Amino acid sequence: MKRNFLILFTLAGLMMSATLTLGAKRMFIYKFSDKDTIINASDSSVILSEISVISSRVPIVWHKQARMITTMGKREISSAPAQSVNDLLKYSASVDVRQRGAIGAQTDVGIRGGNSEQAALLLNGINISDPQTSHNSFDLPISVLQVDGIDILEGPTGKITGASSLMGAVNVRTSIAEENKFSFNFEGGSFGYLNAGLRFDVAKGKRGALPVKNSISASYTRSDGYTRSEEGRLNMDYKTVKTFYQGDYSDDDVQVSWYAGLSAKDYGSNRFWAKYDNQFEHTFKSFMAVKGHNKKGVLTISPSLYWNHGTDRFELFRGEPNKYPFNYHKTNVYGVNLNNWFNWILGTTAFGGEIRNEELVSGNLGEPLSHPKHIKGTERYYEFGLNRTNTSFFLEHNVIKERFTVSAAVLAIKNSWAEMNMKVYPSADLSVALIKNENNLLRLFCSYNSSLRMPSVTELYYSVGGHKADKHLKPEEAKALELGLKYYSDKVNSSVSFFSNRMTNLIDWIRNTSEGEEAVWESVNFGRINSKGLLLQLEVTPDWGWNRFRIKRLNASYSYINQTKNRAENIQSKYTLEYLRHKFVSGVEIQLWTNLNLNVHYRFQDRVGSYTDIDGRVVSFKPYGIFDARLTYSFKKFRFYVEGNNIAGVKYNDFGMIPEPGFWFMAGLNLSINL
C-alpha cells in the first residue's frame, strides 16, 4: 500500500511541476458576455468565472451545456431553512434525500430514481465517495457556513467520476472571501438542538506578500434526538464536530488550491440497521487534497491528488460489546487525477486519466488478511480486508460555436478487484440555440451517456444480522438518453427534460417475504431495469410588490419517474424498487419589510415501495407534503432568524420503520465582519 501511495504521490508531483512550468504561449480565451457563466471540469479550478460546475472536461459556457445541471447558489443556501448540505438537497426535485433522523444524522442521497450507492459525492471536484458504504458518504467535513454552492449533475457521470457513480453526482463548492473576514453563527431549538460555528478568511496580507488566501472553519452540532428506546434511553441523539481548511495561491501563470478537513460524529442509531432499538454508531472522516492548473500555454494541465480516510464503529447494543461485539472498519482512498485540454482549429480536445486505490480493513468485511492489524484502543484486530485499484482514461472533444455545441467522449476503465478487462463507455452531447437575442435564449439539448459503478464493500461482504452478501457481484452499468429545452431571460429561468435510462446488473438487497420472519436480505445483481422520467423546472424573479413589500423570487419543480421491472409478488427491495415516482418542490422569497425576509418551501413526495414495520407487517410508503420556513432580519453585520421545519407536524417515514421528526423549531444569529 505504501508503495502504491509513493507512486501516486510521485506522479502528482511531476504533474504539478509541469503545471508550474508549462510554456509561455497564451492559451485561447473564450469571449463571453457579462451574463455568461462558465462551467469547468470536475478536477480543475475556476479559470474564467466564479462558478465551477461538474459537467465536462473543458470550460463551456453555462447556457451551452447539453445536459441537466441544477445549481444552488450562496443566496439560496444562506436563506433556506436548512442546517446541513443534506437538508439543502431536499429542495431539488431530482434528488431523493432519505434520512434516518434529522439534521443529517445519517443520510442517503439518490438521483433520478437511483439509490445512494449510485450517486457520487465531490468536494470542490474531488471525489470523496465512500467505498465501504454510501451510508457514510455525506459525513462532509464542512458546515453550511463554508458552502459556496452545490451542483447536481443528473444522469450517468462516468466521464467525470469514473467508476464511482451510475445515476448522477453532487459537487459541493467552497470558496475564500476576497477580504479578510470573520464569521460566526449560533443556533438552538427543539429536542436539545445546538449548533455553533466560526470561520476566518485571510485574503489580503501586507504589501509585497505572496498572493495566498486562506480560510478555516469549525463547527459543533448536537441534539438529544426526538425518540427514546423501549428502556427509556436516548436513541436518536447525536453530536458532530467538523473542521475545514482551504488555501489558494494564484498569480499570472498558475493557480494551486489545497484542502484539509475532518468530521467526527456519534449518533444513536435507533433501529436504523436492525430490529434492536438501542444501536449506536461512531464515524470519523478526514480529507486532504491539492490541485492546480496553469494559466498560460497551449496546453492546460490540471492535476489533483487526494487522500480520503475514514473509520466506523457500529454497536448493535449501545455500549455493550459483551452482548454483541462491535463492528470496526477503516478505509483509505488514494487518488491522482490528471485533466488536460488544448484548443485547435477543429475545437477543444481534453484527455487524461485517474488512478484511485481503495483499501479497507474490517472486523467482518472482506477477505481474510494474512497479517491482521490491531484496532487502536481495543484488544481486537482487523482480520479482513479488501484492496482494489481503479484505473481510467478519457478522451473528449468539443466543438463550441455561437449557436451550437457538440461534444463526444469515451471513458476506458479497468478495476483490479473485478479482474475485468478494460471496458469502454461512450458519451455524446448536442446543444443548439433555437432563439438567441439580447433578451431571450431558448436552447434544445440532447445527450447520450453511459457509465458503471463498482459494488461497495458492504454489498460484497456484509453477511451478518440477517444479511447474506455475494462477493461475486458484477459492476452495475447504465445507458441514458435525454432530450430537453432550456429557456433563459432576465426574469425567467426554466427547463423541461425527458430521460430514459436502461440499467443492467443493478445491485440491491432483496428478501422473499413469503419465507416469513426467517427471510434474509440478499445482495444480488437485480437484472435489468428501465426507467423513464420527466423533469420540469421554473424560477421567476419578478421583484414585484408595493411600498417595502416585495416578492423577490418564486420557483417550482416537478419530477416524475416510472421504473419497469418484472419481479415476483413476494420480493421486497431495500433500494432499487423503492424510488420517488412523484416529487414536487416549490419556494417563495418575500421581502416583508426593509431587512425582513421570509422564505417558505414546500415539498411533496410519493414513494414507490414498502417496508416491514415493528410488528412484521409489510407496509407501503405513504405520500406526504411538508412546509418549511425561515424568517430573517438583517441588521448591519448581523442576521437574526427563526425557522420551522415540518411546520404542520406531518408524520412520515423515509426509511422503513424509522419515524421522522414532527415540528422542529429553531432560532439563530449570524455575525460577519470584515477585518
N, C-alpha and C positions, 0 to 999 in steps of 0.2 A: 504494500500500500504506500509506504514512504517513497519507494522508487517511482510509483505512478505519479505521486504528487510532485516530486522533483522534476519529472519530465514535463508535467503541465506547467509548473512554475517557470521552467527554463524557456518553454515555448512562448509563454505570455511575456516574459522579459524581452525576448528577441523581437516580438511583435510590437511591444511598447517602444522599444528603441527605434524600430522602423518608423513608428508614428511620429516620434520626436524629431527625426532627421530626414523625413521624406522631402524630395525635390523642391525646387523653388518656383516652378511654374504655377500660376494662379489657377485653381480649379474653376470650372464653369459655374456661374451662379445664375439660377433662375431669377427672372424678374416677376414680381407679383404686386398686386395692388395692396393697399394698407389693410384691406379686409381679409386677405388670404391667410389661411392658417396652414402651417407646414406639418407634415407627419414624417417622422424619421423612423429608421429601422429600430427593431426592438433592442438591439445591443449597441446602439450609438447614442450619443448625447445630442443636445439641441445644437443645431448648426444655423438654421435660418429662421427660427421662431422660438417663442416661449413655450410651446407645447410639443411634446414628443409622444406620439401615439403608435402603438404597435399596429402594423398593417402590412408593410412592405419592407424590403431590404434596402430601399433607396428613398431619398426625400421626395414626397409627392404632395402637391397642394391638397388641402383637406377636401375641397369640393370635387376633386377629380378621383377620389378613391372609389374603387369598384366593388365595395362590399360594405356591409353594415357595421358601423362602429358607434357605440354610444359613449359619450363623454360627459363626466360630471366635473364642473369647474370649481374653483375656490369659493365663489359666491354661493353656489348651491350647497356645497359641503358645510360652510360655516353657518348657514341659516336653517339647515334641515334638523328636524327633531330626532337626531341620531347620535349615539355615543361611540360608535365604532365603525370601521370600514364595512364590517359585515352588515350592520344595520343600514348603512347608506345604500348598499346593493339591493335592498328590498324595493327601492323605488325605481328599479329598471324592470320593464315588462318582460324582457327576455331572460331574466335571471331568476333562478329558483333558489331562494335562501331558506334552508331548513335548519332551525336552531333547536338545540336541546338547552333550554334555559334562555336567559336574556343577556343583553349587552355582550354578545359574542362569547359566552362561556364555552360553548362548543358549537361550531357552525360548519355545515356542508353547503357548498355552493355549486350549482349546476347551471348550464347554459343551454337553451333551446332543447329542452327535454332530456338532456344528458345528465348523468349522475355526477357526484362531486369528484370521483376519480378521473372523470373525463374533461375536467377544466383545469388549465394550468394557472398558476399564480406567479406573477412577475412583480418585482420591486425595482422601479427605475429601469425596466427592461431586463433585469437579471432574474433568471428562473430560480424560484425558491420553493418549488413544489416538493412535497414530502414523499419519498419513495416507500416509506413504511405504510402510511395510510393517509388518505386525503382528509380524514377527520382532524388532523393536526395542522394542515396546511395554512389555515388562516390565523394561526398564532403569530400574527405580524409583530415585529419589534417596534412599530410606530403607533402613536396615538393619532386621533383626528386632528390634533393641534399641528401635527407635522405634515399632514396630507395636503398636497397642492392640486391634485386632480386624480381622477380614476377613469380608465379607458377600458371598455368592454368590447372585445373582438369576438364576433359571433360566427360560428361555423368552424370547420376543421382549420387548424393553425399549424400544420406540420412544418411548413417552410419557415415559420418563425420560432416555434418551440420544440422542434424535433419530435421525440417520442414521448413527450410529457402530457399531451392533451389530445382529445379527439373532437370535442364539440365547441371549443372556444377557450378564451384566456382573459384574465383580468390583470391589468397593469396598473399598479399604484405608483403615482408620481410624487416625489418630494422636491423641494427647491430651497434655495438660500435667499434671504431677503437682500435687496440691493443696499440697504442701510443697516448700520449697527442697530440691533433691536432686541428687546426683552419682552417675552410674552408669558402670561400666567393665566391659568384657568382653574376654577374650583367649582364643583357642583355636588349636590347631595339630593336625596329623595327617598322614595318608598323602599321598604324592605332593607333598610340599613345601607342604602347605596351611597357611596362616596367616591369621588374622583378628583384628583389633583394632578396638575401637570405644569411644567415650565419649559421654556425654550429660550436659548440665546443664539443670536445670529451676529457674527462678526464679519462684515463685508468690506470694511474700509480700515486701513491702517495708516500709519504715518506716511508722509510723502516719501517716495523712494522705496516703500515696502514692496514685497513681492505681490503680484496680482492673485492672491489667495483668499478665498472666502471659506468660512466655517459655520456650521450650525450644529447645535447639540440640544437634545430634548430628553426629558424623563417624565414618567407618569406612574401613578399608583391608583388602582381601582379595586374596590371591594364591595361585597354585598352579603347580607345574611341569607339571600335566596327567599323564595316565596312558598316553599313546601317543606314539610318535615317527614322523616321516616315514621314507620309504624311504632317505633320505640320513642318517638318524640324528639329525635336528634335533627339538627340541621343537615339537610342532604342535597341542597342546591346552592350552598354558599360558595363564594369564590373570591380570590384575590389575585391580582396581576400586577407585576412590575415590568415596565418597559423603558429601555433607553435606546437612543439612536443618535449617531454622529454622521455628518456628511461634510466632506471637504471638496473644494473645487479650485483648480489652477487653470487660468486662461490667459493667453497672450495672442499676438497676431498670427502665430504659427500653429499652436496646439491648444487643446483643452483636455484636461485629465480630471476625473472625478473619483472619489473613493468613499466607501461607506462601511460602517460597522454598527451592529445593533444586537440587542438581546431581548428576549421575552421569557419571564418566569411566571408560571400560572399554576395555582392549586384550585381545584373545584370539586365540590360534591357532585357525584355522578348519578344520584337517584337510581333509576332503573335504565340508565342510558344504554347499557350494553347487555344486561341480563335481567332476570326476574327479581333479583335481590335489590332492595331499595336503599342500601347504605353503601354504595360504591364510591370510590374516590380516585382522582387522577391528578398527577403532577407532570407537567411538561415544561421543558426548557429548550429554547431555541436561540442560536446565535448565528450571525450572518456577517460575512466580510466580503467586500468586492472592490475591484478597481477597474476602471475602463477609461478609454480616451480615444481621440481622433485628431488627425491633422487638419489644418485649415487651408493649407497650400499644397500645390502639386497636382499632377494629372490624375493620380490615383489616391483616393481617400481610403485610409486604413483605419479601422475601428475595432481594436481588440478589447476583450474583457476577461477577467479572471475572478473566480468566486469560490467561496467555501461556505457551505451550509452545515451546521452541526445541530443535533437535537438529541435529547434524552426523554424518555417516557416511562413513568412508573404507574401501573394500574393496580388498584386494590379492590378486589371483588368484595371484601368485607373491610370497611374503613378502619385502619389502624389495628387489624387483627391478622397478621401474617401467619400465626399458628393455626388459624381456622382455614385459610387458603393462601398459599404462597403468592406474594406479589409478582406481577409480570414486569420485567425490566427490558428496555430496548434502547439502543444507541445507534444513531445514524451519522454518517459523514458523507457529504457530497462535494466533490471537487470538479470544477468545470473550467474550461478555457474555450472561448468563443472568438472567432475572427470573422469580421464582416468587411468586405472591400467593395468599392464601386468606382466606376470611371465613366465619363461621358465621351461619346464619339459620334461620328456622323449619322449612325443608324439608331442612336438612342443612348440609354444608360444601362450598363451591364453591372451586375453585382455577383460576387462569388465568395465562397468561404466555407467554414465548417465549424463543428463543435466536437469536443471530446468531453464527456460527462461520466465520471466514475461514481457509482453509488455503492456504499458499503454499510452494512447493518450487522450488528451483533445483538443477540437476544437471549432471553431465558427460554423461549419456546418457539421462535420463528426462524426458519432457515434450515440449512444442512448442518450436521454435527461438525463442530470445529476440531481440528487436530490439536490445537493448543487453546483451551478455554481461557478467557480473560476475566480478571477479577472485577466484580461490580463494586465500585467505590462506595464506602460507607456500610458495606454488608460483609457477610461471610460467604456469600454466594458468588457464582461465576456465570458469565455469559458462555453458554455451551453450544449455541447455534449461531448461524450467520449466513450471509449471502453477500457476494461481491460481483458486480456486473458493470460493464463499461459500454456506453452507447456512443457510437461514432457516426457522425452525419456530415454530409457535404451538400451544398446547394449551389445552384446556378439560376440566375434570374435576369431577364431582360425586359426593359420598359421603353416604350415609345410614348413620349409625353408631348402632346400638341395642344394648341389653344382650345380646340373643341373635343378632342378625344384622347383617351389614354388606353394603351394596350399593354398588358403585362403577362408574361409566361414564365413559369419557374418549374424546376424539378428538384426534388429532395431525395437523396440516397442515404439509407440508414442501415446500419448493422449493429446488432446487440450481442455481446459475448455470452450472456446468460442463455438466450434462446437458441444459441447455435444456429441462428438464422443466416441465410445468405443475404448479401446486400440487396435491399429492395428499393424500388424507385416509386415515388409518389409525385404525380404532376399536378400543377395548378395553372389556371388561366383566368384573367380578368379583363373586362372591357367596360369603359365608361364613355358616354357620348353626350355632349351638351345639345339638347333639343331646342332650348331657348336660352340665350345668353345676352343680356344687356346690362345697363347700369343699375337697374332696379330689380331684376328678376333673373334667377338661374334655375333651369329645370334640366336635370340630367337623368338619363337612362343608364342603368348599370346591370351587368350580368357577370357571374363568376362560376367557376368550377374549381373545387378544392378537394384534395384527398389527404388523408393523414392516418396515423396509427398511434396506439398507446400501449406501452408495456404494462403488464399486470403489476399491482403493488405487492409488496412482500406479504402483507396480510392476506390478500386474495390467494396467494400461492401456498401459504403455510399455516394459517390460523385454524387449527383443528382441536380446539378445546371449547368447553362450555356449550355443548350442543351445536358445534360447527364442525364441518368437515371440508378442508381445503383440498385443492388439486394443484400440485406443483408443476404439472404439465400443461397448464393453461396456455392458449395461444394469444398473441397480441391482438387487440381489437383493431378494426380497420373501418374507415368511413369514407364515403364519397358524397359530395354535396353539390347541388345546383342551386343557384339563387338568381332571381330576377327582380328588379325594383326600380323605383323612381325616387329622386330627391329634389326637393324644392326649397330654395332659399330666397329671402328678401330681407329688407330692413326690419320688418316686424314679425315675419313668419319663418319658421324652420320646420319642415315636415318631410316625411318619408313613408313609403309603403314598400314592402318586400315580400315575395313569395319564395319559399325554400322547400327543397325536397332532399332528404338525407337517406342514404342506404348504408346501413351499418351491419357488419359481419363479425362473427366471433365475439359478440358482446359478452362481457363478464358480469355475472350477477350472483347474488346469494338467493337461492330458492329453497322452498320446502313443500312437501306434499302434505297438505292439511288432513287428508283422508287417513293418515297414519296416526292421528291423534297427538297427544302430548309427547310421544316419543319421537315425533318427526324432527329431523335435524336440518339445519341450514347448510346447504352445499354450495361451494363456489363452482360455477360451470361456465363454459362458453355457451351463451344462450342462443346460438344460431344467428339468424338474420332478423333485423327489424327495420321496417321502412317507416319514415315519418315525414309528414308534410305539415307546413305551417305558414302562418301569416303574421306579419308584424306591422302595426300602424303606429306612427308617432307624430305628434303635433305639439309645437311650442309657439306661443304668441306673446310678444312683449308690447302691449298696447300703450302702457303708461297713460291710462285713461282715468278720469275722475273729476273731482271738483274740490276747490279750496286745497286743503292739505291731505285729503283722502285720495289715494291713487291706487289703481290696480296695476301692479308692475309686471306681473308675469303669470301666464296660465299654461299648463301643459297637461297632456293626456296621452297615454299609450296603451295599446292592447295587443296581446299575443295569444294566438290560437295554435295548438299543436294536436295532431292526431297520429298516433302510432298504431301500426298493424303488426300483429304477431299471433300466429296460431299456437295456442297453448291449451293444456289440459285444464279442466274446470277447477281442479283442486290445487293447482300450483299457485303458491303465494310468493311474490317477489319482494325483495327489500328495496331495490332501486330501479331496475330497468323498466318494470311495468308500473312504476309509480312516477307520475310526471304531472305538471300543471297543464291541463287541457286549455283552461282559460285563465288569463291573468290581466287585470286592468288596473292601472295606476294613474293617479291624477294629482295635481297640486296647484295651489294658487298662492302668490306672494302679494300681500296688500300692505300699503303704507297707510296706517290708520291715522297717524298724525306725524308731525315732524319728529324724526328719530324713533318713532314707534312703529314696528313692523310685525305683521302676523303671517306665518307660513302654515298652511294646512295641507296635509297629504292624506289621500285615501287609496287603499289598495284592496282589490277583490281577487280571491284565488279559489279555483275549483280544481282539486287534485283527483286524478285517476289512481285507483289502488286501494289497498286495505291493510289493516294491521290486526294483531291479536291483542285483545285487552287483558286486563289483570285476571279476568275470570275464564280466559281461554277461548273467548268468542272472537270470530273473525268479523271485524267491523270496517265498513267502507269510510273513507275520509269524507268529511262534510265541507261544502264550500263556506267561506266566511268573508266578511268585509270589515276593515279596520280603519279608524281615523286616528291620525297623529297630528299634533300641532305644537308650534313654538311661537311665543310672543317675546319680542326682543326690543329693548330700549337701549339706544346707543347714546353715550354722552362723552364727548371728547375722546379720551383714551380708554374708556370703559364700555363694556357691553354687559347688560343685565338681561337674563332671560328666565322664563318659566316655560315648562313644556309638559305635555301629557302624551303618553303612548297608550294605544288601545283605550281611547277615551270612553268608549261605550262599555268597556269591560267584557268584550266578546270572549266566549270560551271556545278554544280551538286547539288542534294538535297539528304540529308539523311532522313529528316523528312518533309513530306507534302510540304507546300509552302515556307518553310524556306530555302533560298539560303545559301550555304556555301561560305566562302571567296575565292577569287581568289588567286593570287600570294601573299605570305606573306614572307617578308624578315626580318631577324633579325641578330644581331651580339652580341657577349658577351665575357666575360672572367671569368675564374675560378682560384682562388688562394687557394692553400693548403699548410699549413706549419705545420711541426712537432714542438711542443713546448718543 
